Amino acid sequence: MADQQIIDKVNAIMIRDFEVAPALLAPEARLKEDLGLDSLDGVDMVVAAEREFAVRIDEEQARSIRTLQELYDCVTRSPPAPGSDANPEGH
């Protein structure tokens, strides 16, 4: 399970940047079918997550994300972005 802070921040991105209704934000929600994101939204979503969390999500991982849970998990597993001040120990 992903850290609650990651879930909260990802959900905030979905609401703010993609106008997804909060009631739809469940871990099993499918990005395309349930949340209405298209392929361009998927790219924008990955970029927004990379910026928010100062991580680098590789292209193969990004293409495999189909649900919110997969996005939460991907952010959790991703290494810090080059040049970021991210602390892998959690602050």
C-alpha positions as CSV (number, residue, x, y, z in Angstrom):
1,M,0.0,0.0,0.0
2,A,1.2,3.4,-0.9
3,D,1.9,6.1,1.8
4,Q,-1.2,8.1,2.6
5,Q,0.6,11.4,1.9
6,I,1.4,10.1,-1.7
7,I,-2.3,9.2,-2.1
8,D,-3.5,12.6,-0.9
9,K,-1.1,14.5,-3.2
10,V,-1.8,12.4,-6.3
11,N,-5.5,12.8,-5.7
12,A,-5.1,16.5,-5.3
13,I,-3.3,16.6,-8.7
14,M,-6.1,14.6,-10.3
15,I,-8.7,17.1,-8.9
16,R,-6.7,20.2,-9.6
17,D,-5.2,19.4,-13.0
18,F,-7.6,17.0,-14.5
19,E,-10.9,18.1,-12.9
20,V,-11.7,14.6,-11.7
21,A,-14.5,14.4,-9.2
22,P,-13.2,13.5,-5.7
23,A,-15.8,10.7,-5.4
24,L,-14.2,8.9,-8.3
25,L,-10.8,8.7,-6.7
26,A,-10.5,5.1,-5.5
27,P,-7.3,3.0,-5.8
28,E,-9.0,0.7,-8.3
29,A,-10.2,3.5,-10.5
30,R,-9.0,3.0,-14.1
31,L,-7.5,6.2,-15.5
32,K,-9.0,5.9,-19.0
33,E,-12.3,4.1,-18.4
34,D,-13.3,5.5,-15.0
35,L,-11.6,8.9,-14.8
36,G,-11.8,9.8,-18.5
37,L,-8.1,10.5,-19.0
38,D,-6.7,10.2,-22.5
39,S,-3.2,9.4,-23.6
40,L,-2.1,13.0,-23.5
41,D,-3.6,13.4,-20.0
42,G,-1.5,10.3,-19.0
43,V,1.7,12.0,-20.1
44,D,0.7,15.2,-18.3
45,M,-0.2,13.2,-15.2
46,V,3.2,11.5,-15.1
47,V,5.0,14.9,-15.5
48,A,2.8,16.4,-12.7
49,A,3.7,13.5,-10.4
50,E,7.4,13.7,-11.2
51,R,7.3,17.4,-10.4
52,E,5.3,17.1,-7.2
53,F,7.4,14.3,-5.8
54,A,10.8,15.1,-7.4
55,V,11.0,11.6,-8.8
56,R,11.9,10.1,-12.2
57,I,9.3,7.7,-13.7
58,D,10.7,5.9,-16.6
59,E,8.8,5.6,-19.8
60,E,8.1,1.8,-19.5
61,Q,6.7,2.3,-16.0
62,A,4.6,5.3,-17.2
63,R,3.1,3.3,-20.0
64,S,2.1,0.5,-17.7
65,I,0.0,2.7,-15.3
66,R,-3.7,1.8,-15.7
67,T,-5.2,2.6,-12.2
68,L,-4.7,5.1,-9.5
69,Q,-3.1,2.4,-7.3
70,E,-0.5,1.7,-10.0
71,L,0.3,5.4,-10.1
72,Y,0.6,5.5,-6.3
73,D,2.9,2.5,-6.3
74,C,4.9,3.9,-9.2
75,V,5.6,7.1,-7.3
76,T,6.5,5.2,-4.2
77,R,9.1,3.0,-6.2
78,S,10.5,5.7,-8.4
79,P,14.0,7.1,-7.7
80,P,14.7,10.7,-7.0
81,A,15.0,12.9,-10.1
82,P,18.5,13.9,-11.0
83,G,19.5,17.1,-9.2
84,S,16.5,16.9,-6.8
85,D,16.9,17.4,-3.1
86,A,14.6,14.4,-2.3
87,N,15.5,12.5,0.8
88,P,14.9,8.8,0.3
89,E,14.7,8.4,4.1
90,G,11.4,10.3,4.2
91,H,12.5,13.7,5.5
